[in-house]
Amino acid sequence: MQITDQERANILAALNFWLEEIVPYGTDFARPHLEAVGCGEQIPLAKPEVQELMKRIRQSHSR
């Protein structure tokens, strides 16, 4: 999947928000947000997983 620089920036910003504002409150707090996007059956990512995902997204941009 190809995404634009603008889309990548917004994804990273959303992940940063998730990391700072959702993750600290636990999976019960995160679940309604996943349900809102049709992914309620998924387990919310933990802090290290979000950080790793952000790193991978940044690395894919530099290629």
C-alpha beads as a LAMMPS data file, in Angstrom:
LAMMPS data file: protein, C-alpha beads

63 atoms
62 bonds

1 atom types
1 bond types

-500.0 500.0 xlo xhi
-500.0 500.0 ylo yhi
-500.0 500.0 zlo zhi

Masses

1 110.0

Atoms # bond

1 1 1 0.000 0.000 0.000
2 1 1 1.310 3.405 -0.916
3 1 1 0.573 6.413 1.272
4 1 1 1.482 10.043 0.820
5 1 1 3.776 12.000 3.110
6 1 1 0.722 13.847 4.413
7 1 1 -1.070 10.581 5.192
8 1 1 2.044 9.183 6.891
9 1 1 2.361 12.296 9.039
10 1 1 -1.270 12.011 10.107
11 1 1 -0.912 8.322 10.918
12 1 1 2.152 9.043 13.056
13 1 1 0.341 11.905 14.800
14 1 1 -2.640 9.642 15.510
15 1 1 -0.351 6.920 16.867
16 1 1 1.426 9.467 19.055
17 1 1 -1.943 10.630 20.400
18 1 1 -2.913 6.980 21.023
19 1 1 0.370 6.443 22.846
20 1 1 -0.004 9.503 25.061
21 1 1 -3.760 9.680 25.627
22 1 1 -5.168 6.153 25.276
23 1 1 -2.496 3.591 26.201
24 1 1 -1.961 4.851 29.777
25 1 1 -5.597 4.077 30.628
26 1 1 -5.533 0.434 29.533
27 1 1 -7.319 -1.838 27.131
28 1 1 -10.816 -1.185 28.490
29 1 1 -10.394 2.508 27.678
30 1 1 -9.014 1.730 24.207
31 1 1 -11.654 -0.794 23.162
32 1 1 -14.429 1.710 22.245
33 1 1 -12.005 3.472 19.894
34 1 1 -11.238 0.206 18.116
35 1 1 -14.948 -0.604 17.961
36 1 1 -15.603 2.799 16.374
37 1 1 -13.434 1.821 13.410
38 1 1 -14.840 -1.692 13.118
39 1 1 -11.949 -3.444 14.856
40 1 1 -13.411 -4.135 18.288
41 1 1 -12.243 -7.745 18.229
42 1 1 -8.586 -6.647 18.122
43 1 1 -6.395 -6.321 21.203
44 1 1 -5.103 -2.761 21.626
45 1 1 -1.367 -2.357 21.138
46 1 1 0.778 -1.802 24.225
47 1 1 3.237 1.092 24.478
48 1 1 6.267 -0.816 23.110
49 1 1 4.188 -2.133 20.209
50 1 1 3.013 1.360 19.266
51 1 1 6.566 2.676 19.500
52 1 1 7.827 -0.143 17.259
53 1 1 5.045 0.496 14.736
54 1 1 5.912 4.185 14.625
55 1 1 9.564 3.290 14.080
56 1 1 8.659 0.943 11.218
57 1 1 6.472 3.587 9.570
58 1 1 9.282 6.150 9.801
59 1 1 11.798 3.657 8.367
60 1 1 9.524 2.777 5.462
61 1 1 9.387 6.459 4.582
62 1 1 13.151 6.802 4.370
63 1 1 13.507 4.078 1.721

Bonds

1 1 1 2
2 1 2 3
3 1 3 4
4 1 4 5
5 1 5 6
6 1 6 7
7 1 7 8
8 1 8 9
9 1 9 10
10 1 10 11
11 1 11 12
12 1 12 13
13 1 13 14
14 1 14 15
15 1 15 16
16 1 16 17
17 1 17 18
18 1 18 19
19 1 19 20
20 1 20 21
21 1 21 22
22 1 22 23
23 1 23 24
24 1 24 25
25 1 25 26
26 1 26 27
27 1 27 28
28 1 28 29
29 1 29 30
30 1 30 31
31 1 31 32
32 1 32 33
33 1 33 34
34 1 34 35
35 1 35 36
36 1 36 37
37 1 37 38
38 1 38 39
39 1 39 40
40 1 40 41
41 1 41 42
42 1 42 43
43 1 43 44
44 1 44 45
45 1 45 46
46 1 46 47
47 1 47 48
48 1 48 49
49 1 49 50
50 1 50 51
51 1 51 52
52 1 52 53
53 1 53 54
54 1 54 55
55 1 55 56
56 1 56 57
57 1 57 58
58 1 58 59
59 1 59 60
60 1 60 61
61 1 61 62
62 1 62 63
